[in-house]
Amino acid sequence: MHQAEHARRHHTYAALDLGTNNCRLLVARPAGDGFRVIDAFSRIVRLGEGLGATGSLHVNAMRRAVDALAVCAQKMHDRRVDRARLIATEACRAADNGLLFVERVLRETGLDLEIVDRETEARLAAAGCIPLIDRHMDGVVLFDIGGGSSEVVWLDIDPADPARQPVVKGWISLPVGVVTLSERHGGVRVTRESFERMVDDVAAMLDPFEHRQAIAERVGRLHLLGTSGTVTTMAGIHLGLPRYDRRRVDGLWMRRGDVDEVLEGLLAMTYEQRVANACIGPERADLVMAGCAIFEAIRRAFPCERLRVADRGLREGLLVQMMQKDHVWRRNGAGRHP
């Protein structure tokens, strides 16, 4: 190992994801053939609130995001981060004042956000979730339900490949997420009829996916892999957790019947009951049904028997990519992490 590569093994890395709904940070150091998270931060900022109606980021939403980013900047400073990648997704992509907001963030926090395109977002989410793929299957349909967009990625495993490495065969980015869909259809009072309208809305966006038929033909040899607050919330409810516990949720397997049961329970809840549920709470109570509708449209299109739940994704993908580029692993590490 070169001296520079040896030094980078002791570097501290940071990955930040500013989405339409959340601001999330991970700080990690290389460990073995993966990494160890040493600090993390997550806050719901609703940066995209009202964006669908106005086309612009609202002054209050920008203030919430800047406040959260200032916390991230302080954490990165305190942890003496050597290398970072800080990305912004759909809200900043779509807003007419997105670039102005990025300039303001740099001025006020010192953080230089990079607005990534939808393909980059999809590939990063896939890179972060690869350790959870069942290599005995022929691949996965991975989905990442965001605040303003949702990505669906088909990762194929060639049976002739002895290493059974998953390869991205196709992807689609749906221009809808939990914030935008709930604003369009209402997220507080959700009836079965309004829920089905949301599902139909998303289903129409899936129709143009060019690989849809090829995936449908192999669906019995694939599993779903979901990374988002929606699926982790559903997993927490399925487990009956008194409070959310990442260790029990990340990597959890759910069968179709399990998902059906959780969805039925959510549809029967009032808004007040969702607020009171420890795995949902007041910050997600008006968004969770929109997320379920996006998930439902995806699983109707790709009716796999099993779902694996990931409480990981884009930030982990960023860390893996940075560490691979720096050759911090003795061999070509795939970024295994807890």
C-alpha positions as CSV (number, residue, x, y, z in Angstrom):
1,M,0.0,0.0,0.0
2,H,1.4,3.4,-0.9
3,Q,2.1,5.9,1.9
4,A,-0.6,8.2,0.7
5,E,-3.2,5.4,0.6
6,H,-2.1,4.3,4.1
7,A,-2.7,7.8,5.3
8,R,-6.2,8.0,3.8
9,R,-7.1,4.8,5.8
10,H,-7.1,7.2,8.8
11,H,-9.1,9.9,7.1
12,T,-12.5,11.0,8.3
13,Y,-15.2,11.2,5.6
14,A,-18.5,13.0,5.5
15,A,-21.6,12.4,3.2
16,L,-24.5,14.9,3.3
17,D,-27.8,14.5,1.5
18,L,-30.1,17.5,1.4
19,G,-33.4,16.3,0.0
20,T,-36.9,17.7,-0.4
21,N,-37.9,16.6,3.1
22,N,-34.8,15.7,5.0
23,C,-31.3,16.9,5.7
24,R,-29.0,14.0,6.6
25,L,-25.3,13.6,7.4
26,L,-23.0,10.7,8.0
27,V,-19.4,11.0,9.2
28,A,-17.4,7.8,9.0
29,R,-13.9,6.3,9.0
30,P,-12.6,3.3,7.0
31,A,-12.7,0.0,9.0
32,G,-11.7,-3.3,7.6
33,D,-13.3,-3.7,4.2
34,G,-16.1,-1.2,5.0
35,F,-16.5,1.8,7.3
36,R,-17.5,2.7,10.8
37,V,-20.0,5.6,11.4
38,I,-18.7,7.9,14.1
39,D,-21.4,10.6,13.8
40,A,-24.7,11.2,12.2
41,F,-27.4,13.8,12.0
42,S,-30.9,13.9,10.5
43,R,-33.6,16.5,10.6
44,I,-36.8,17.0,8.7
45,V,-36.6,20.4,7.0
46,R,-39.3,20.2,4.3
47,L,-37.2,22.3,1.9
48,G,-39.6,21.5,-0.9
49,E,-42.7,22.6,1.0
50,G,-45.0,24.5,-1.5
51,L,-42.5,24.1,-4.3
52,G,-45.0,22.3,-6.5
53,A,-47.4,25.3,-6.4
54,T,-44.9,28.1,-6.7
55,G,-41.8,26.7,-8.5
56,S,-39.6,28.3,-5.8
57,L,-38.1,27.4,-2.5
58,H,-40.0,29.3,0.3
59,V,-38.1,31.6,2.6
60,N,-39.1,29.6,5.7
61,A,-38.1,26.3,4.2
62,M,-34.7,27.7,3.2
63,R,-34.2,29.0,6.7
64,R,-35.0,25.6,8.2
65,A,-32.6,23.9,5.8
66,V,-29.8,26.5,6.5
67,D,-30.2,26.0,10.2
68,A,-29.9,22.2,9.8
69,L,-26.9,22.6,7.5
70,A,-25.2,24.8,10.1
71,V,-25.4,21.9,12.5
72,C,-23.9,19.6,9.9
73,A,-21.0,22.1,9.3
74,Q,-20.3,22.2,13.0
75,K,-20.2,18.4,13.3
76,M,-17.9,18.2,10.3
77,H,-15.6,20.7,11.9
78,D,-15.7,19.0,15.3
79,R,-14.9,15.6,13.7
80,R,-12.1,17.1,11.6
81,V,-13.5,15.8,8.3
82,D,-10.8,15.3,5.7
83,R,-13.0,14.6,2.7
84,A,-16.7,15.2,2.0
85,R,-19.3,15.1,-0.7
86,L,-22.4,17.2,0.0
87,I,-25.3,16.7,-2.4
88,A,-28.7,18.3,-3.0
89,T,-31.4,16.6,-4.9
90,E,-34.9,17.2,-6.2
91,A,-35.9,20.4,-4.4
92,C,-32.8,22.3,-5.5
93,R,-33.0,20.7,-9.0
94,A,-36.6,21.8,-9.6
95,A,-36.7,25.2,-7.9
96,D,-36.1,28.3,-10.0
97,N,-34.1,29.7,-7.0
98,G,-32.2,26.5,-6.3
99,L,-28.8,27.8,-7.4
100,L,-29.3,31.0,-5.4
101,F,-30.1,28.9,-2.3
102,V,-26.9,26.8,-2.9
103,E,-24.9,30.1,-3.0
104,R,-26.5,31.3,0.2
105,V,-25.7,28.0,1.9
106,L,-22.0,28.4,1.0
107,R,-22.0,32.0,2.3
108,E,-23.7,31.2,5.6
109,T,-22.4,27.7,6.5
110,G,-19.3,27.2,4.3
111,L,-20.8,24.1,2.8
112,D,-20.5,23.7,-0.9
113,L,-23.6,21.8,-2.1
114,E,-23.5,19.9,-5.4
115,I,-26.9,19.5,-7.1
116,V,-26.9,16.0,-8.6
117,D,-29.0,14.7,-11.5
118,R,-31.5,12.0,-11.1
119,E,-29.3,9.2,-12.6
120,T,-26.5,10.0,-10.1
121,E,-29.1,9.9,-7.3
122,A,-30.4,6.5,-8.4
123,R,-26.9,5.0,-8.7
124,L,-25.7,6.4,-5.3
125,A,-28.8,4.9,-3.6
126,A,-28.0,1.5,-5.3
127,A,-24.3,1.7,-4.2
128,G,-25.3,2.2,-0.6
129,C,-27.7,-0.7,-0.6
130,I,-25.7,-3.4,-2.4
131,P,-24.7,-5.2,0.8
132,L,-28.3,-6.1,1.4
133,I,-29.0,-7.8,-1.9
134,D,-29.7,-11.6,-1.7
135,R,-27.0,-12.9,-4.1
136,H,-29.0,-16.2,-4.5
137,M,-31.6,-14.3,-6.5
138,D,-31.3,-13.0,-10.0
139,G,-31.3,-9.4,-8.9
140,V,-33.5,-6.8,-7.2
141,V,-35.9,-3.9,-7.9
142,L,-34.5,-1.2,-5.7
143,F,-36.6,1.8,-4.9
144,D,-35.9,5.1,-3.0
145,I,-38.9,7.1,-2.1
146,G,-37.8,10.7,-1.6
147,G,-39.6,13.9,-0.8
148,G,-39.7,15.3,-4.3
149,S,-38.7,12.4,-6.5
150,S,-38.6,8.6,-6.3
151,E,-36.0,6.4,-8.0
152,V,-36.5,2.8,-9.2
153,V,-33.4,0.8,-10.2
154,W,-33.2,-2.7,-11.7
155,L,-30.0,-4.4,-10.5
156,D,-29.3,-7.7,-12.4
157,I,-27.2,-10.6,-11.3
158,D,-25.8,-12.7,-14.1
159,P,-26.0,-16.4,-13.2
160,A,-22.8,-17.0,-15.1
161,D,-20.9,-14.5,-13.0
162,P,-19.1,-16.5,-10.2
163,A,-18.9,-13.4,-8.0
164,R,-22.6,-12.7,-8.6
165,Q,-22.0,-8.9,-8.6
166,P,-25.2,-6.9,-9.1
167,V,-25.1,-4.6,-12.2
168,V,-27.5,-1.7,-12.9
169,K,-29.5,-2.7,-16.0
170,G,-32.0,0.1,-15.9
171,W,-33.5,2.9,-13.8
172,I,-36.3,5.4,-13.8
173,S,-36.8,8.6,-11.8
174,L,-40.4,9.4,-11.0
175,P,-41.1,13.2,-10.6
176,V,-43.0,12.6,-7.3
177,G,-42.2,12.1,-3.7
178,V,-44.0,12.1,-0.3
179,V,-44.1,15.9,-0.1
180,T,-45.3,16.6,-3.6
181,L,-47.8,13.7,-3.7
182,S,-49.3,14.6,-0.3
183,E,-49.6,18.3,-1.3
184,R,-51.3,17.2,-4.5
185,H,-53.8,14.8,-3.0
186,G,-53.9,15.7,0.7
187,G,-52.0,13.8,3.4
188,V,-54.0,14.5,6.6
189,R,-57.4,12.9,5.8
190,V,-56.7,9.9,3.5
191,T,-59.6,7.7,2.5
192,R,-59.3,4.4,0.5
193,E,-60.5,6.3,-2.5
194,S,-58.0,9.1,-2.2
195,F,-55.3,6.6,-1.6
196,E,-56.1,4.7,-4.8
197,R,-56.0,8.0,-6.7
198,M,-52.5,8.5,-5.4
199,V,-51.5,5.0,-6.4
200,D,-53.0,5.5,-9.9
201,D,-51.1,8.8,-10.2
202,V,-47.8,7.1,-9.6
203,A,-48.7,4.0,-11.7
204,A,-49.0,6.2,-14.7
205,M,-45.5,7.5,-14.1
206,L,-44.1,4.0,-14.1
207,D,-45.7,3.1,-17.5
208,P,-42.9,4.6,-19.6
209,F,-40.2,2.5,-17.8
210,E,-38.6,0.7,-20.7
211,H,-37.4,-2.3,-18.7
212,R,-40.8,-2.9,-17.0
213,Q,-41.7,-5.9,-19.1
214,A,-38.3,-7.6,-18.8
215,I,-38.5,-7.2,-15.0
216,A,-42.1,-8.5,-14.9
217,E,-41.0,-11.7,-16.7
218,R,-38.3,-12.4,-14.1
219,V,-40.2,-11.2,-11.0
220,G,-40.2,-14.6,-9.4
221,R,-36.4,-14.5,-9.2
222,L,-36.2,-11.0,-7.9
223,H,-36.8,-9.3,-4.6
224,L,-37.7,-5.7,-3.7
225,L,-35.2,-3.6,-1.8
226,G,-36.7,-0.4,-0.4
227,T,-34.7,2.5,1.1
228,S,-36.8,5.4,2.5
229,G,-38.6,6.7,5.5
230,T,-41.7,5.0,4.2
231,V,-40.4,1.4,4.2
232,T,-38.5,1.8,7.5
233,T,-41.7,3.2,9.1
234,M,-43.7,0.3,7.8
235,A,-41.0,-2.1,9.1
236,G,-41.2,-0.5,12.5
237,I,-44.9,-0.8,12.6
238,H,-44.7,-4.5,11.4
239,L,-42.3,-5.2,14.3
240,G,-44.5,-3.3,16.8
241,L,-41.6,-1.2,18.0
242,P,-42.3,1.1,20.9
243,R,-39.8,3.5,19.3
244,Y,-37.8,3.3,16.1
245,D,-34.7,1.1,16.2
246,R,-32.4,1.1,13.2
247,R,-30.6,-2.0,14.3
248,R,-33.8,-4.1,14.1
249,V,-35.1,-2.5,10.9
250,D,-32.1,-2.3,8.6
251,G,-31.9,-5.6,6.7
252,L,-35.3,-6.8,7.8
253,W,-37.2,-9.1,5.4
254,M,-40.9,-8.7,4.9
255,R,-43.3,-10.9,2.8
256,R,-46.2,-9.6,0.7
257,G,-48.7,-10.5,3.4
258,D,-46.7,-8.6,6.0
259,V,-46.8,-5.5,3.8
260,D,-50.5,-6.0,3.2
261,E,-51.2,-6.2,6.9
262,V,-49.3,-3.0,7.7
263,L,-50.9,-1.1,4.8
264,E,-54.4,-2.1,6.0
265,G,-53.6,-1.0,9.5
266,L,-52.4,2.4,8.2
267,L,-55.4,2.9,6.0
268,A,-57.6,2.3,9.0
269,M,-55.8,4.9,11.2
270,T,-56.9,8.5,11.6
271,Y,-54.4,11.3,11.2
272,E,-54.4,11.6,15.0
273,Q,-53.6,7.9,15.4
274,R,-50.7,8.3,13.0
275,V,-49.3,11.2,15.0
276,A,-49.5,9.1,18.1
277,N,-47.7,6.1,16.6
278,A,-44.1,6.0,17.8
279,C,-42.8,4.9,14.4
280,I,-44.6,7.7,12.5
281,G,-45.0,10.8,14.8
282,P,-46.1,14.3,14.0
283,E,-43.4,15.0,11.5
284,R,-44.4,12.2,9.2
285,A,-48.1,11.8,9.9
286,D,-49.2,13.8,6.9
287,L,-46.6,12.2,4.5
288,V,-46.6,8.5,5.3
289,M,-49.7,7.6,3.3
290,A,-48.3,9.3,0.2
291,G,-45.2,7.3,0.6
292,C,-47.3,4.1,1.0
293,A,-49.1,5.0,-2.3
294,I,-45.8,5.3,-4.1
295,F,-44.6,2.0,-2.7
296,E,-47.9,0.4,-3.6
297,A,-47.7,1.5,-7.2
298,I,-44.2,0.0,-7.4
299,R,-45.1,-3.3,-5.8
300,R,-48.2,-3.7,-8.0
301,A,-45.9,-3.1,-11.1
302,F,-43.3,-5.5,-9.7
303,P,-45.1,-8.1,-7.5
304,C,-42.1,-9.7,-5.9
305,E,-42.8,-12.0,-2.9
306,R,-40.2,-10.5,-0.6
307,L,-39.1,-7.0,0.4
308,R,-35.8,-6.2,2.1
309,V,-35.9,-3.0,4.1
310,A,-32.8,-0.7,4.1
311,D,-32.1,2.1,6.6
312,R,-29.3,3.2,4.4
313,G,-28.8,4.4,0.8
314,L,-27.5,7.6,-0.7
315,R,-25.2,8.8,2.0
316,E,-23.7,5.3,2.3
317,G,-23.3,5.2,-1.4
318,L,-21.3,8.5,-1.3
319,L,-19.0,7.1,1.4
320,V,-18.4,3.9,-0.6
321,Q,-17.6,5.9,-3.7
322,M,-15.2,8.2,-2.0
323,M,-13.4,5.4,-0.1
324,Q,-13.1,3.3,-3.3
325,K,-11.7,6.2,-5.2
326,D,-9.1,6.7,-2.4
327,H,-8.2,3.0,-2.3
328,V,-8.6,2.8,1.5
329,W,-9.5,-0.9,1.4
330,R,-6.7,-3.5,1.0
331,R,-8.7,-5.1,-1.8
332,N,-11.5,-3.6,-3.8
333,G,-13.8,-3.2,-0.8
334,A,-17.6,-3.1,-1.5
335,G,-18.2,-0.9,1.4
336,R,-19.6,-3.4,3.8
337,H,-21.0,-1.6,6.8
338,P,-23.2,-2.3,9.8
